[in-house]
Amino acid sequence: MAEELNNTNNASYSADSIQVLEGLEAVRKRPAMYIGDIGIKGLHHLVYEVVDNSIDEALAGYCDHIEVTINEDNSITVVDNGRGIPVDIHEKEGKSALEVVLTVLHAGGKFDKGSYKVSGGLHGVGVSCVNALSTYVRVEVRRQGHIYMQEYSCGKPYAAVSIIGESDITGTTVTFKPDASIFTETEYKFDILAARLRDLAFLNAGIRLSLTDKRIKNEDGSFKSESYYSTEGLKEFVRFLDKSREPLMEDVIHIVTEKQGIPVEVAMSYNTSYNENVYSYVNNINTIEGGTHLAGFRRGLTRTLKKYAEDSKLLDKVKVEISGDDFREGLTAVVSVKVAEPQFEGQTKTKLGNNEVIGAVDMAVSEALRNYLEEHPKEAKTIVDKVILAATARYAARKAREMVQRKSPMSGGGLPGKLADCSGKDPQQCEIFLVEGDSAGGTAKQGRDRNTQAILPLRGKIMNVEKAMFHRVMDSEEIQNIYKALGVFVGTEEDEKALNLTKLRYHKIIIMTDADVDGSHIATLILTFFFRYMRPLIENGYVYIATPPLYLCRKGKNERYCWNDMQRQQFISEFANGNEGQVHTQRYKGLGEMKAEQLWDTTMNPEHRTLRQVTIESATEADHIFSMLMGEDVVPRKEFIEANATYAKIDA
């Protein structure tokens, strides 16, 4: 509802603020270079680019309300109450600044320091890329008392900017429909967009964001909709992330300050878990690879906590050496900085490189944490005790970790005895199936392609790593076997828990479990382990889930595998006129019930199988889900099951 959005116009934001760096020709030819990929991630990235422009207006102080709508045809509409994109004539280009912003790569107000002090969409390729990769774009600008409009197709305008009405408010409305000839997926996921908008609300306290899905109606006839708003910012963010964990501290340490001209906001708290969950952002961009702001946070945290513990004589009786990892076990934190000219690694902005940020964040964290520890001695001792426990457990884990390193020449060069390895040696051509149980493992071994496919049977349900300390995880025989089989190992000079992939033996790691509730539980346990201890495998696109069929349906000479009840009913309708009694249905309760050739034909043959690649669209959302599903707290898990029960179906 654009008419409800109000804002104050700022005349200094004009065509002169738009600086052009280069053209737009390459975007449609090589879209992945600009938006990451042409799959589900790239599709949603288009929305983020448009929303980031609105957030930039909010950072500049001119916007406090952003609405995102998924339309019935899977197009997207984003409405904000900012100043509105300038529409006057751009002197250098000789056309409307709106058209320049929408049709020229690297054109935007982000390059003019007078327009935006900080900006997420710094590279200026965002909205022009969205335009280039959409079959239809319509932009309406409410500015200077008028409503301006221009439409585009595949990056080219239909006509010049025109005035279509009057308005006493300001803002921009962008509607776009992604090009189905470019993207492999064109259906937007409500949950993925919701996670991003929720994070933005936490990162920008006082800004309201909403998401409406016109494809889904509620019982009262209204469209599915959610709104996101935070008053306490990152403090609420940490509470949300730790909702399913038991806290060690009553409150969240919240730091809001500016050091060396750089605004720094940090929220942190400790819990009883054994994982480090630290998320970093620069100008609202999630820097999944960290960077200098994360390095500054870790340095300030470690030095301040260690000095407090030493000065308080809390480490006098500790017989093991304390490392940086120990100070971060059970820590949940969000680090957000605003940098005027951030230096990122590429357009995907996954790692910050500005050296000056290290000192600023270090100083902010050290100062605030030192004051907190002095004012809260009880909580301080609890944190230090947690650190000592982590150090002791880490020391105990060394022996188990060394067993994983494949140093022994025995048992196939250190490979687990149950592994049926493939003869191929090129990791890019090789894949490994992690199979539930020895029976299914035996069938898979008989049905596989021995040149490229390895089989590792897993005995029952692997350890729930969400509830286990690091050394207990490394002690598990099944988990040791996974490390050994994959050829990866743990520990670097900087991080003793880091995963080293230099000797990874397979570039497809396929989880293959029964197509029932128990199989899903086992798959979730394995995914929890991968997310907590082998996340780089997921981030690099190496992890997949196999999809075995549930049924084999026969009527006469007609035979078909069915993966769900809908497909089974379709077979019955097609070959038996809906008469279920005329169809013989074989229900596969386990992979071991299938013949080797059946398992190969349906689930393992690269020419016919369906693999689901495991991706992380939102690390914070994944962290929340795994801690809720696999953690100690029953209440959030029960609430999740009750809320999602209507979407679940148990097959008889």
C-alpha positions as CSV (number, residue, x, y, z in Angstrom):
1,M,0.0,0.0,0.0
2,A,2.1,2.8,-1.3
3,E,-0.3,5.5,-0.2
4,E,0.5,4.7,3.4
5,L,4.2,5.3,3.1
6,N,5.3,8.7,4.1
7,N,8.7,10.4,3.8
8,T,10.5,13.7,3.5
9,N,11.9,14.7,0.1
10,N,15.6,15.7,-0.2
11,A,16.3,17.8,-3.2
12,S,20.1,17.3,-3.0
13,Y,19.7,13.7,-4.3
14,S,19.5,14.4,-8.0
15,A,20.8,13.3,-11.4
16,D,24.2,14.9,-10.6
17,S,24.6,12.3,-7.9
18,I,24.6,9.4,-10.4
19,Q,28.0,8.5,-11.8
20,V,28.4,6.0,-14.7
21,L,31.3,3.6,-14.9
22,E,30.4,1.2,-17.7
23,G,27.7,-0.5,-19.8
24,L,25.4,-3.4,-19.3
25,E,26.1,-5.7,-22.2
26,A,27.7,-8.6,-20.5
27,V,25.1,-9.3,-17.8
28,R,22.7,-11.4,-19.9
29,K,25.6,-13.4,-21.3
30,R,27.3,-14.1,-18.0
31,P,24.7,-13.6,-15.3
32,A,26.4,-15.8,-12.7
33,M,29.3,-13.3,-12.6
34,Y,27.0,-10.7,-11.2
35,I,24.5,-12.5,-9.1
36,G,26.4,-15.7,-8.1
37,D,24.4,-18.3,-10.0
38,I,21.3,-18.8,-12.1
39,G,19.6,-21.2,-9.7
40,I,17.5,-20.6,-6.6
41,K,20.2,-18.5,-4.9
42,G,20.6,-16.1,-7.9
43,L,16.8,-15.9,-8.3
44,H,16.4,-14.6,-4.7
45,H,19.5,-12.4,-5.0
46,L,17.5,-10.3,-7.5
47,V,15.1,-9.4,-4.7
48,Y,18.0,-8.6,-2.3
49,E,19.5,-6.2,-4.8
50,V,16.3,-4.2,-5.0
51,V,15.6,-4.3,-1.3
52,D,19.3,-3.3,-0.6
53,N,18.6,-0.1,-2.5
54,S,15.7,0.7,-0.2
55,I,17.8,-0.2,2.8
56,D,20.5,2.2,1.6
57,E,17.8,4.9,1.7
58,A,17.1,3.9,5.3
59,L,20.8,4.0,6.2
60,A,20.9,7.5,4.8
61,G,17.9,8.4,7.0
62,Y,15.2,8.8,4.4
63,C,13.2,5.5,4.6
64,D,11.6,3.5,7.4
65,H,9.1,1.2,5.6
66,I,9.8,-1.4,2.9
67,E,7.2,-3.8,1.5
68,V,8.0,-6.9,-0.6
69,T,5.3,-8.8,-2.4
70,I,5.4,-12.1,-4.3
71,N,2.8,-11.7,-7.0
72,E,0.6,-14.5,-8.3
73,D,2.8,-14.9,-11.4
74,N,6.0,-15.1,-9.3
75,S,7.0,-11.6,-10.1
76,I,8.2,-9.4,-7.3
77,T,7.1,-5.9,-6.2
78,V,9.2,-3.8,-3.7
79,V,7.8,-0.6,-2.3
80,D,9.7,1.9,-0.1
81,N,9.1,5.4,1.2
82,G,12.5,6.8,0.4
83,R,13.3,9.9,-1.6
84,G,12.6,8.2,-4.9
85,I,15.2,7.6,-7.6
86,P,16.1,10.8,-9.4
87,V,14.3,11.4,-12.7
88,D,15.9,14.6,-14.0
89,I,18.2,14.5,-17.0
90,H,21.6,13.1,-16.4
91,E,24.0,15.6,-18.0
92,K,26.6,13.0,-19.3
93,E,24.1,10.4,-20.6
94,G,21.5,12.9,-21.9
95,K,18.6,10.9,-20.5
96,S,16.6,10.5,-17.3
97,A,18.7,9.5,-14.3
98,L,16.1,6.8,-13.6
99,E,16.8,5.2,-17.0
100,V,20.6,5.5,-16.4
101,V,20.2,3.7,-13.0
102,L,18.1,0.9,-14.6
103,T,20.0,0.4,-17.8
104,V,23.7,1.1,-17.1
105,L,26.0,-1.2,-15.1
106,H,27.8,0.5,-12.3
107,A,25.5,3.5,-12.3
108,G,24.1,4.7,-9.0
109,G,24.1,7.1,-6.2
110,K,26.4,4.8,-4.2
111,F,29.4,6.2,-6.1
112,D,28.7,9.8,-5.0
113,K,29.8,10.3,-1.4
114,G,27.3,13.1,-0.9
115,S,24.3,10.8,-1.5
116,Y,25.1,7.8,0.7
117,K,27.5,7.7,3.7
118,V,27.4,3.9,3.6
119,S,25.8,1.5,1.2
120,G,25.2,-2.2,0.8
121,G,24.8,-2.1,-2.9
122,L,28.2,-0.4,-3.4
123,H,29.1,-1.9,-6.7
124,G,26.0,-0.3,-8.3
125,V,25.2,-3.3,-10.5
126,G,22.2,-4.4,-8.5
127,V,19.0,-2.9,-10.0
128,S,20.5,-2.7,-13.5
129,C,21.3,-6.5,-13.3
130,V,17.7,-7.1,-12.1
131,N,16.5,-5.2,-15.1
132,A,18.8,-7.0,-17.5
133,L,17.7,-10.4,-16.2
134,S,14.0,-9.8,-16.2
135,T,11.5,-10.0,-19.0
136,Y,9.5,-7.2,-17.5
137,V,10.3,-4.4,-15.1
138,R,8.1,-1.5,-14.1
139,V,9.4,1.4,-11.9
140,E,7.3,4.0,-10.4
141,V,8.9,7.0,-8.6
142,R,7.0,9.3,-6.3
143,R,9.0,12.5,-6.2
144,Q,8.6,16.2,-6.4
145,G,4.8,15.9,-6.3
146,H,4.6,13.6,-9.3
147,I,4.5,9.9,-10.0
148,Y,7.0,9.0,-12.7
149,M,6.9,5.6,-14.5
150,Q,9.1,3.7,-16.9
151,E,8.8,0.1,-18.2
152,Y,11.6,-2.2,-19.5
153,S,12.2,-5.6,-21.0
154,C,15.5,-7.5,-20.8
155,G,17.2,-4.3,-19.8
156,K,15.8,-2.1,-22.5
157,P,13.1,0.6,-21.9
158,Y,9.8,0.5,-23.8
159,A,9.6,4.3,-23.8
160,A,10.9,7.4,-22.1
161,V,10.0,8.2,-18.5
162,S,6.5,9.6,-18.2
163,I,4.4,11.3,-15.6
164,I,1.3,9.1,-14.7
165,G,-0.1,10.9,-11.7
166,E,0.4,13.2,-8.7
167,S,1.6,12.3,-5.2
168,D,2.3,14.1,-1.9
169,I,4.5,11.3,-0.7
170,T,7.9,10.0,-1.9
171,G,9.3,6.6,-2.6
172,T,10.0,4.0,-5.3
173,T,8.1,0.9,-6.4
174,V,9.9,-1.7,-8.5
175,T,8.1,-4.7,-10.1
176,F,10.1,-7.3,-12.0
177,K,9.6,-10.8,-13.4
178,P,12.8,-12.9,-13.8
179,D,13.6,-14.2,-17.2
180,A,12.7,-18.0,-17.3
181,S,15.1,-18.5,-20.2
182,I,18.0,-17.5,-18.0
183,F,17.1,-18.9,-14.5
184,T,16.8,-22.7,-13.9
185,E,14.3,-21.9,-11.1
186,T,11.6,-19.1,-11.2
187,E,9.5,-19.9,-8.2
188,Y,10.2,-17.7,-5.2
189,K,10.3,-19.3,-1.8
190,F,8.5,-17.4,1.0
191,D,10.8,-18.8,3.7
192,I,14.0,-17.7,2.0
193,L,12.8,-14.1,1.5
194,A,11.4,-14.1,5.0
195,A,14.7,-15.0,6.6
196,R,16.5,-12.2,4.7
197,L,13.9,-9.6,5.6
198,R,13.9,-10.7,9.3
199,D,17.7,-10.4,9.4
200,L,17.5,-6.9,7.9
201,A,15.0,-5.9,10.6
202,F,17.3,-7.0,13.3
203,L,20.3,-5.2,11.6
204,N,18.3,-2.0,11.2
205,A,16.3,-1.3,14.4
206,G,13.3,1.0,13.7
207,I,12.8,0.0,10.1
208,R,9.6,-2.0,9.3
209,L,9.8,-4.6,6.6
210,S,6.9,-6.7,5.4
211,L,6.5,-9.7,3.1
212,T,3.2,-10.7,1.4
213,D,2.6,-13.8,-0.8
214,K,-0.3,-13.4,-3.2
215,R,0.0,-17.0,-4.2
216,I,-1.3,-18.2,-0.8
217,K,-4.5,-17.2,0.9
218,N,-5.4,-17.6,4.6
219,E,-8.7,-19.0,5.7
220,D,-10.2,-15.5,6.0
221,G,-9.3,-14.7,2.4
222,S,-6.3,-12.5,3.2
223,F,-2.9,-13.2,1.6
224,K,-0.1,-14.8,3.6
225,S,1.9,-12.0,5.1
226,E,4.5,-11.3,7.8
227,S,6.0,-8.2,9.2
228,Y,9.4,-7.7,10.7
229,Y,10.4,-4.9,13.1
230,S,13.0,-4.7,15.9
231,T,13.4,-2.1,18.6
232,E,16.6,-3.5,20.1
233,G,18.4,-4.6,17.0
234,L,21.2,-7.1,17.4
235,K,20.3,-7.7,21.0
236,E,17.0,-9.2,19.8
237,F,18.9,-11.0,16.9
238,V,21.0,-12.9,19.4
239,R,18.0,-13.8,21.5
240,F,16.3,-15.2,18.4
241,L,19.4,-17.3,17.5
242,D,19.6,-18.6,21.0
243,K,15.9,-19.3,21.4
244,S,16.4,-23.0,21.6
245,R,19.6,-23.0,23.7
246,E,20.1,-22.7,27.4
247,P,21.8,-19.4,28.2
248,L,24.7,-19.0,30.6
249,M,24.0,-15.3,31.0
250,E,20.8,-13.5,32.0
251,D,21.2,-10.8,29.4
252,V,22.9,-10.1,26.1
253,I,26.0,-7.9,25.9
254,H,25.1,-5.2,23.5
255,I,27.6,-2.7,22.1
256,V,26.6,0.3,20.0
257,T,29.4,2.7,19.4
258,E,31.6,4.4,16.8
259,K,35.4,3.9,16.7
260,Q,37.7,5.7,14.3
261,G,34.8,7.0,12.4
262,I,33.3,3.5,11.9
263,P,29.9,2.6,13.4
264,V,30.2,-0.7,15.2
265,E,27.3,-2.8,16.7
266,V,27.9,-6.1,18.4
267,A,25.6,-8.3,20.4
268,M,26.9,-11.5,22.2
269,S,25.9,-14.1,24.7
270,Y,27.1,-17.5,25.9
271,N,25.1,-20.7,26.1
272,T,25.6,-24.3,27.2
273,S,26.1,-25.6,23.6
274,Y,29.5,-26.5,22.2
275,N,29.4,-24.6,19.0
276,E,30.5,-21.1,18.0
277,N,27.8,-19.2,16.2
278,V,29.2,-15.8,15.0
279,Y,27.6,-13.9,12.1
280,S,29.2,-10.8,10.6
281,Y,27.7,-8.1,8.4
282,V,29.0,-5.0,6.6
283,N,26.4,-2.4,5.6
284,N,23.8,-5.2,6.0
285,I,25.6,-7.6,3.7
286,N,26.2,-11.0,5.3
287,T,29.9,-11.6,5.0
288,I,29.8,-15.4,5.2
289,E,33.6,-15.6,4.9
290,G,34.2,-13.1,7.6
291,G,37.0,-10.6,7.1
292,T,38.7,-7.9,9.1
293,H,35.6,-7.0,11.2
294,L,35.4,-10.6,12.4
295,A,39.2,-10.7,13.0
296,G,38.9,-7.6,15.1
297,F,36.0,-9.1,17.1
298,R,37.9,-12.3,17.9
299,R,41.0,-10.4,18.8
300,G,39.2,-8.1,21.2
301,L,37.2,-10.9,22.7
302,T,40.1,-13.3,23.3
303,R,42.6,-10.7,24.7
304,T,40.0,-9.1,27.0
305,L,38.7,-12.4,28.4
306,K,42.1,-13.8,28.9
307,K,43.4,-10.8,30.7
308,Y,40.4,-10.7,33.0
309,A,40.8,-14.4,33.8
310,E,44.5,-14.0,34.5
311,D,44.1,-10.9,36.6
312,S,41.4,-12.6,38.6
313,K,43.6,-15.7,39.2
314,L,40.9,-17.9,37.6
315,L,43.5,-19.7,35.4
316,D,46.0,-20.5,38.2
317,K,45.1,-24.1,38.6
318,V,44.4,-24.9,34.9
319,K,46.9,-27.4,33.5
320,V,46.0,-27.0,29.8
321,E,46.8,-24.1,27.5
322,I,43.9,-21.9,26.6
323,S,43.5,-21.1,22.9
324,G,41.3,-18.6,20.9
325,D,38.9,-21.4,20.0
326,D,38.1,-22.0,23.7
327,F,36.9,-18.5,24.2
328,R,34.3,-18.9,21.5
329,E,32.8,-22.3,22.4
330,G,29.1,-21.7,23.3
331,L,29.3,-18.2,22.0
332,T,26.5,-16.6,19.9
333,A,27.3,-13.2,18.5
334,V,26.4,-10.8,15.6
335,V,28.9,-8.3,14.4
336,S,27.7,-5.4,12.3
337,V,29.8,-2.5,10.9
338,K,29.0,0.3,8.6
339,V,31.9,1.2,6.3
340,A,31.9,4.2,3.9
341,E,34.1,2.5,1.3
342,P,34.2,-1.2,2.0
343,Q,36.6,-3.4,0.1
344,F,35.0,-6.8,-0.7
345,E,36.2,-9.8,-2.5
346,G,34.1,-9.6,-5.7
347,Q,30.5,-8.7,-6.3
348,T,29.3,-11.4,-4.0
349,K,30.7,-9.5,-1.0
350,T,31.6,-12.5,1.1
351,K,34.7,-11.2,2.9
352,L,35.7,-7.7,4.1
353,G,39.3,-6.5,3.5
354,N,39.5,-3.1,5.0
355,N,42.4,-3.2,7.5
356,E,41.3,-0.2,9.4
357,V,38.2,-2.1,10.6
358,I,40.2,-4.6,12.7
359,G,41.3,-1.9,15.1
360,A,37.9,-0.2,15.3
361,V,36.0,-3.4,16.2
362,D,38.8,-4.7,18.5
363,M,38.7,-1.4,20.4
364,A,34.9,-1.4,20.7
365,V,34.7,-5.0,21.9
366,S,37.6,-4.7,24.3
367,E,36.3,-1.6,26.0
368,A,32.7,-2.8,26.4
369,L,33.6,-6.3,27.4
370,R,36.1,-5.1,30.0
371,N,33.5,-3.0,31.6
372,Y,30.9,-5.8,31.5
373,L,33.2,-8.3,33.2
374,E,34.1,-5.9,35.9
375,E,30.5,-5.0,36.6
376,H,29.2,-8.6,36.4
377,P,31.8,-10.8,38.3
378,K,29.3,-13.8,38.6
379,E,28.6,-13.9,34.9
380,A,32.4,-13.4,34.2
381,K,33.3,-16.4,36.3
382,T,30.6,-18.5,34.5
383,I,32.1,-17.5,31.1
384,V,35.7,-18.3,32.2
385,D,34.6,-21.7,33.6
386,K,33.0,-22.4,30.2
387,V,36.3,-21.5,28.5
388,I,38.3,-23.8,30.9
389,L,35.9,-26.7,30.2
390,A,36.3,-26.1,26.4
391,A,40.1,-26.1,26.7
392,T,40.1,-29.3,28.8
393,A,37.8,-31.0,26.2
394,R,39.9,-29.8,23.3
395,Y,43.0,-31.3,24.9
396,A,41.1,-34.6,25.3
397,A,40.0,-34.4,21.6
398,R,43.6,-34.3,20.2
399,K,44.0,-38.0,20.4
400,A,40.7,-38.7,18.7
401,R,41.4,-36.0,16.1
402,E,44.8,-37.5,15.3
403,M,43.1,-40.9,14.6
404,V,41.2,-39.2,11.9
405,Q,44.2,-37.9,10.0
406,R,44.8,-41.1,8.0
407,K,48.4,-41.5,9.3
408,S,48.2,-45.3,9.6
409,P,49.2,-47.3,6.5
410,M,46.9,-50.1,7.6
411,S,43.4,-50.8,6.4
412,G,43.7,-49.4,2.9
413,G,45.9,-46.4,3.7
414,G,43.8,-45.4,6.7
415,L,40.4,-45.8,5.0
416,P,37.6,-47.3,7.1
417,G,37.2,-51.1,6.6
418,K,33.5,-50.7,5.7
419,L,34.2,-48.4,2.8
420,A,33.7,-49.9,-0.6
421,D,35.9,-47.4,-2.5
422,C,35.7,-46.6,-6.2
423,S,38.6,-47.2,-8.6
424,G,38.7,-43.6,-9.9
425,K,41.0,-41.1,-8.3
426,D,39.7,-37.8,-9.8
427,P,37.6,-36.2,-7.0
428,Q,35.6,-34.3,-9.5
429,Q,34.4,-37.5,-11.1
430,C,34.0,-39.5,-7.9
431,E,31.1,-39.7,-5.5
432,I,30.4,-41.4,-2.2
433,F,27.1,-42.6,-0.8
434,L,26.6,-42.4,3.0
435,V,24.1,-45.3,3.3
436,E,21.8,-46.2,6.2
437,G,22.6,-49.6,7.5
438,D,24.7,-52.6,6.3
439,S,21.8,-54.2,4.4
440,A,21.2,-51.1,2.2
441,G,24.9,-50.7,2.0
442,G,25.3,-54.2,0.6
443,T,22.6,-53.6,-2.0
444,A,24.2,-50.3,-3.0
445,K,27.6,-52.0,-3.3
446,Q,26.2,-54.5,-5.7
447,G,24.3,-51.9,-7.8
448,R,26.9,-49.1,-8.0
449,D,29.3,-48.1,-10.7
450,R,32.6,-49.2,-9.2
451,N,34.6,-46.8,-11.3
452,T,33.1,-43.6,-9.8
453,Q,30.9,-44.6,-6.9
454,A,32.0,-45.4,-3.3
455,I,29.7,-46.8,-0.6
456,L,30.1,-46.1,3.2
457,P,27.4,-47.9,5.3
458,L,26.6,-46.2,8.5
459,R,25.5,-48.2,11.5
460,G,22.1,-46.9,12.6
461,K,21.7,-43.3,13.8
462,I,24.9,-41.4,14.1
463,M,25.6,-39.2,17.2
464,N,23.5,-36.1,17.6
465,V,26.4,-33.6,17.6
466,E,24.1,-30.8,18.7
467,K,24.2,-32.3,22.2
468,A,27.8,-33.5,22.3
469,M,31.2,-31.9,23.1
470,F,33.8,-31.7,20.4
471,H,36.0,-34.5,21.8
472,R,32.9,-36.8,22.1
473,V,32.1,-36.1,18.5
474,M,35.6,-36.9,17.4
475,D,35.5,-40.1,19.5
476,S,32.5,-41.5,17.5
477,E,33.6,-44.4,15.3
478,E,30.9,-43.6,12.7
479,I,32.0,-39.9,12.5
480,Q,35.7,-40.9,12.4
481,N,34.8,-43.2,9.4
482,I,33.2,-40.3,7.6
483,Y,36.3,-38.1,8.1
484,K,38.6,-40.9,6.9
485,A,36.5,-41.9,3.9
486,L,36.2,-38.3,2.7
487,G,40.0,-37.6,3.2
488,V,39.4,-34.4,5.1
489,F,40.9,-33.5,8.4
490,V,40.4,-31.1,11.2
491,G,42.6,-28.2,12.5
492,T,44.7,-25.4,11.1
493,E,47.1,-23.0,12.8
494,E,44.4,-20.4,13.1
495,D,41.5,-22.7,14.1
496,E,41.8,-26.1,15.6
497,K,38.2,-27.0,14.6
498,A,38.5,-25.8,11.0
499,L,38.0,-28.3,8.2
500,N,40.8,-28.9,5.7
501,L,39.5,-29.9,2.3
502,T,42.9,-30.1,0.4
503,K,42.6,-33.9,0.2
504,L,38.9,-34.3,-0.3
505,R,38.4,-37.5,-2.3
506,Y,34.9,-37.0,-3.6
507,H,33.1,-33.9,-5.0
508,K,29.7,-35.5,-4.5
509,I,28.7,-36.6,-1.1
510,I,25.3,-38.2,-1.2
511,I,23.2,-39.0,1.8
512,M,21.0,-42.1,1.0
513,T,18.5,-43.1,3.6
514,D,15.2,-44.9,3.7
515,A,12.2,-43.0,2.4
516,D,10.4,-43.1,5.8
517,V,10.3,-41.2,9.1
518,D,13.4,-43.0,10.5
519,G,15.3,-42.4,7.3
520,S,14.5,-38.7,7.5
521,H,15.7,-38.6,11.1
522,I,19.0,-40.2,10.2
523,A,19.4,-37.8,7.3
524,T,18.8,-34.9,9.7
525,L,21.4,-36.2,12.1
526,I,23.9,-36.4,9.3
527,L,23.0,-32.9,8.0
528,T,23.4,-31.6,11.5
529,F,26.9,-33.0,11.7
530,F,27.8,-31.5,8.3
531,F,26.4,-28.1,9.2
532,R,28.2,-28.0,12.6
533,Y,31.5,-29.6,11.6
534,M,31.8,-29.8,7.8
535,R,30.0,-26.6,6.7
536,P,32.5,-25.9,3.9
537,L,31.4,-29.1,2.1
538,I,27.8,-27.6,2.0
539,E,29.0,-24.1,1.0
540,N,31.1,-25.6,-1.8
541,G,28.1,-27.5,-3.2
542,Y,29.4,-31.0,-2.4
543,V,26.5,-32.4,-0.4
544,Y,23.4,-34.0,-1.9
545,I,20.4,-36.1,-0.7
546,A,19.3,-39.1,-2.8
547,T,15.6,-39.6,-3.5
548,P,14.7,-43.3,-3.5
549,P,11.1,-44.2,-4.6
550,L,8.4,-45.2,-2.1
551,Y,6.5,-47.5,-4.4
552,L,6.7,-49.8,-7.4
553,C,3.2,-50.0,-9.1
554,R,2.2,-52.7,-11.6
555,K,-0.8,-53.5,-13.7
556,G,-0.3,-56.1,-16.3
557,K,2.7,-55.1,-18.4
558,N,2.6,-51.5,-17.1
559,E,5.1,-50.8,-14.4
560,R,6.2,-47.5,-12.8
561,Y,8.2,-46.3,-9.8
562,C,6.4,-43.7,-7.7
563,W,8.1,-41.3,-5.3
564,N,5.0,-40.1,-3.5
565,D,1.3,-40.9,-3.1
566,M,0.3,-38.4,-5.8
567,Q,2.3,-40.2,-8.4
568,R,0.9,-43.5,-7.2
569,Q,-2.7,-42.2,-7.5
570,Q,-1.8,-40.9,-11.0
571,F,-0.7,-44.4,-12.0
572,I,-3.9,-45.9,-10.6
573,S,-6.0,-43.3,-12.5
574,E,-4.1,-43.8,-15.7
575,F,-4.0,-47.6,-15.9
576,A,-6.9,-48.8,-13.7
577,N,-9.5,-46.0,-14.0
578,G,-9.0,-45.2,-10.4
579,N,-9.6,-48.7,-9.1
580,E,-6.8,-49.2,-6.6
581,G,-7.7,-52.9,-6.3
582,Q,-6.5,-53.6,-9.8
583,V,-3.0,-52.3,-9.1
584,H,-0.2,-54.3,-7.4
585,T,1.7,-51.8,-5.2
586,Q,5.0,-52.7,-3.7
587,R,5.9,-50.4,-0.8
588,Y,9.7,-50.0,-0.1
589,K,10.0,-49.7,3.6
590,G,13.8,-49.7,3.3
591,L,16.6,-49.5,0.7
592,G,17.6,-53.0,1.6
593,E,14.2,-54.3,0.2
594,M,15.1,-53.2,-3.3
595,K,17.1,-55.3,-5.7
596,A,20.5,-53.9,-6.6
597,E,19.4,-53.1,-10.2
598,Q,16.3,-51.4,-8.9
599,L,18.3,-49.2,-6.5
600,W,20.7,-48.4,-9.4
601,D,17.9,-47.6,-11.9
602,T,15.9,-45.3,-9.5
603,T,18.4,-43.7,-7.1
604,M,22.0,-44.1,-8.2
605,N,22.2,-44.0,-12.0
606,P,23.3,-40.4,-12.9
607,E,21.3,-40.6,-16.1
608,H,17.9,-41.2,-14.3
609,R,18.3,-40.3,-10.6
610,T,17.1,-37.1,-8.8
611,L,19.6,-35.6,-6.4
612,R,18.7,-32.7,-4.1
613,Q,21.7,-30.4,-3.5
614,V,22.0,-29.2,0.1
615,T,22.5,-25.4,0.2
616,I,22.5,-22.7,2.9
617,E,20.4,-19.8,1.8
618,S,20.5,-18.3,5.4
619,A,23.1,-19.5,7.9
620,T,21.2,-17.8,10.7
621,E,18.0,-19.6,9.8
622,A,19.8,-22.9,9.4
623,D,21.5,-22.4,12.8
624,H,18.1,-21.7,14.4
625,I,16.4,-24.7,12.8
626,F,19.2,-27.2,13.7
627,S,19.4,-26.0,17.4
628,M,15.6,-26.2,17.7
629,L,15.2,-29.6,16.1
630,M,18.2,-31.3,17.6
631,G,18.9,-29.4,20.8
632,E,17.9,-30.0,24.4
633,D,14.9,-27.7,24.6
634,V,11.7,-29.6,23.9
635,V,9.2,-26.6,23.9
636,P,10.5,-24.9,20.7
637,R,10.6,-28.2,18.9
638,K,7.0,-29.0,19.9
639,E,5.9,-25.6,18.8
640,F,7.6,-26.1,15.4
641,I,6.0,-29.5,14.9
642,E,2.5,-28.1,15.8
643,A,2.9,-25.2,13.5
644,N,4.1,-27.4,10.6
645,A,2.0,-30.5,11.2
646,T,-0.4,-29.5,8.4
647,Y,2.5,-29.8,5.9
648,A,3.6,-33.2,7.1
649,K,2.2,-36.5,5.9
650,I,3.0,-40.0,7.3
651,D,2.7,-42.8,4.7
652,A,0.9,-45.9,5.8
